Amino acid sequence: MKSMRQNIVFFHPDLGIGGAERLIVDAAVGLQNLGHKVTIFTSHCDRSHCFEEARDGTLDVRVRGNSIVPQTILGRFWILCAILRQLHLILQISLLSSELNDLKPDSFFIDQLSAGVPLLRLVQRHVRVIFYCHFPDKLLAQRGGTLKALYRLPFDWLESWSTGCSDTIVVNSNFTKSVFAQVFPRLKQRQPGVVYPCVDTEQNDVHHGETPIDHGDQLWGGIKTLLSINRFEAKKDVGLAIRAFAGLDQTERLNSRLIIAGGYDPRNAENKTTHASLDKLATSLNLKTSTAKTVISALSIPAEIDVLFLHSVPSAFKTALLKHARLLVYTPRNEHFGIVPLEAMLAETPVLAANEGGPTETVIDGVTGWLRDVRRADDWTSVMRTALSDDKSDIAKLNGMGKMGKARVEAEFSKSKMAERLETEIRQMSSTKVRPPVARVLPENFAELAIVILGLVVGVFLVQYSR
């Protein structure tokens, strides 16, 4: 069936650099390539800290709703500020101006933050809403003491209710789908679709040449590299990669290096503290470290550096790192999907990842890489040893895994494949006559209402106390 061209409006909180942002950009570009008109609204987009498509004119990105509410209050209350900023954005373009109406939207695509879904249903009653759940926010939020738990109650309730107001819900993996059912028991009648994130297979036609390992160690004059790519956040457990690398003896580490690269926002306190703690860990394990913030400084790092930290590397350099790495070391536990393993496999680089969560749906153990227990650092060290080996049989094994990985990504995780799956979900949503109700705003019973009100009171108290 030939798809009908639609005007699709995206809403995303902060269009920076990360897995969720990469998915939004790829989804938007993919839908544009299928003939749809796409507009992205966001509360923040730093042109020096976003993907190329968001700043080079490929996508129509509009920053709204960023003039009243700050991103945080004294570095805290992110979720409260994010919700208020999203509501401000929607009100600004729908009630304070005719911008949204002028776009004549057919569908809304919202991800990460569902709070604005009911409001969109009210201001644009005939437009369908699809919500993409990367992972339930109530599980992503860092937990604290009793006050923090009470403060989170209204937000957890709001997330469940507002997510249920979406016409269609999709998730990024079967793992997330199983978690969704556990976290939102009231939405048990809803069956989210699965739309896997993707990588751009069309821009990776030429990578390793004859064989990956034959000329894959040239960036630093022949130094063999192991690569970790993640945001600098504690939950990514990059320390596992450092501990595993330190488990190699000095002769095994000779002429090799562990590179830790990823999204780093100087505004983000956690990025700073995580980088500092990782550097401290490596130093305590007698590994020499260095940090580079530009490509030029990264390429001039002395050969004796064991662990190199790279902040927010440009896409082209990231591709080069993936191309030249012997192994991608992907450490997050219970990652809901994980786009970096796909990028590595597309570059014909084998992947070492946790044997749980999303990577189990992308990495085939023994075929495109290895899946290992995050509690057994020695097992990760053993895989690193194989990856750094110059034995012909080990090199042949790595090359074979690389080719199998690339073939798997091209067949199952291309941008066109994701866009087609997403378009199918949107088309089915548009043809469904019955829509979820949005009338019930209050909790179902007095006890639940009391808990929500108590959470709101605690939130106000914490805001006042933090000033």
Steps between C-alpha positions, in 0.01 A plus 500: 500500500637838401534729802322834518723802547460650847615808690668348805603721792765371742543612862828426680626660825867567420634434151863448598729202440392161627327177405148643535594806296660284231178302474289816468724636225506168314124453532435853375737466205365154417140624495604797286660260255166317478334826394363630828544858623674507838541782753684458831424712806741495792569708810874496444735448206857626524627530142849411622376192685254321273497267202577645158151445362361722777714796399578469128145550373420133443232525768268783599593539867326769705596592857203616706391499864842590639447855626327452838596175671872411542633154418563435869470677833844514656593189304198305629131440422569407138171316450290785642673755280485275194123455537441871547720582201310253283164643604631852439615397153162353407309802635734741322449346156130414538330767711742794504560475125360320198828327419378147571168553326676644193693173460171313460634192679364152432699321771703587809810300593609538863781320677672493842246725673129417475363780723400713201293229330167588670551870429567430132185287490305801631645774279501287182206265552512327164873436482623154600791462744766229492725472806842339468612354834879461511466380859260591785624817667407371844771235457756741356461748788760476774339392822574653838345509847142528617459863393630422152262204474204718599614771259502247215149367567302759302744481211479121488121519502505772233729293281267201513184701435640724227667209320162326494348806330709431189318348207791265434795399716819355358819391675857447386540129579323192623693541826345846550160356406528245781606769747216728385243237592646469852541874564158609372253235621205731423602494137500122483233512231737698278744302287785729388650442159874450464688737272873442527736798474726501197831602355564668165622212286525714187788710637715203594561332166880535522660416831766245558611424148652158448477383860423693820809402694751532216490878512276567797773625734621810319345790691775504762787353304416134545361507854224241538186653645206377704210743492226592746234751388240620750385817662706584808239373747546268795226261385701417187752316721799589283715414800451134400693564178784661697515217753496237225774680307708523817460122534733452203865473595748762379620293205140445383434874525817582311426718196130514588261759642150524642310800361200625695294738289150634526254780555631759743306814584691753713164617641439152640643443848478122467707504181776682688495278809481178296799600289696589813413172673595293193832681474562436870413131460740455209780677685443281808549196276839634382369599158627823347214727391443809292195702393456660158224742406587543131592265218840665456594460866370142498723400208808649668470295820832329595529128437543417869144606587293194597156659531391794286182693583329681211218749552209521251694396192368618158313240295778464240764434767265262681464303177879491465533372857249224436675414175843464658405335831570135553199467728209708628462455877139578588455489877147622598298248696136449398533762227157536345647486149842649427573656162880488522526121452317544167740775396793275585361202310434720198867596512585126508626527857405214738311592816548395861181579695297399804301179469180675605272775370491640149839373377365145513267602212777650287823312577513127424741336743782326316382632163517881504674534836481385859238528776647477848392536864572851630577349840795306360767748395742214432276377218515845342878500538516167319309640200727806494798267492362330190425834335855628555663178385708497183447127452372435149211283620382771742525765228301279263237454770469875555473565127232236462300646787535844345356389167212316666425806714482734203271264310267476800475878542433560130222240503323589826603843629525741208346848501256402226390192696432709812313766299283234337413346836422840647293599199299180539428583864392854407279378214329243726456767769338738252249236389391399852157641586500458879742724691616471864305730734663812647213611724613323819765728644470424871625174655245224540459504878549721804814322625674543166392865480637563850835347401525715189414816696757409766762455228419843358530658847836332554614623158410859584678467835815364335502781245469761771757325722757485218499877446 
